[in-house]
């Protein structure tokens, strides 16, 4: 009986682990183009905060973030940052002009939907 309980626990742990397995990217080909960042969350099972931002992954290693900050009254802003794909993950600049990068792993990618896990947040994207 103990063996069966241990086996079932192990199977449950493997299923839970595989559900959050990262997708290893070979290059940026699956990323290229415009993506709408629809939401962000602290964890996959936490409340999603809606966003209205577009990310455009370009061939030259530039990620252009387009969004509007209603509080500033500036209107739409385009912010280019650098990115690359290495070791199966996206390495993107945290701030324009600074050489500090964060890793973002692709957690899910199906059809036009993608979920990224960055250092502190999960981002939910839809291909435009």
Secondary structure, DSSP 8 states (H G I E B T S, - for coil): -HHHHHHHHHHHHHHHHHHT--B--SSSTTT-EEEEEEEEESSTTS--EEEEEEEEE-TTSEEEEEEEETTTT-EEEEEEEEEEEETTEEEEESSTT---EEEEEEEEEETTEEEEE-SS-EEEEEE-
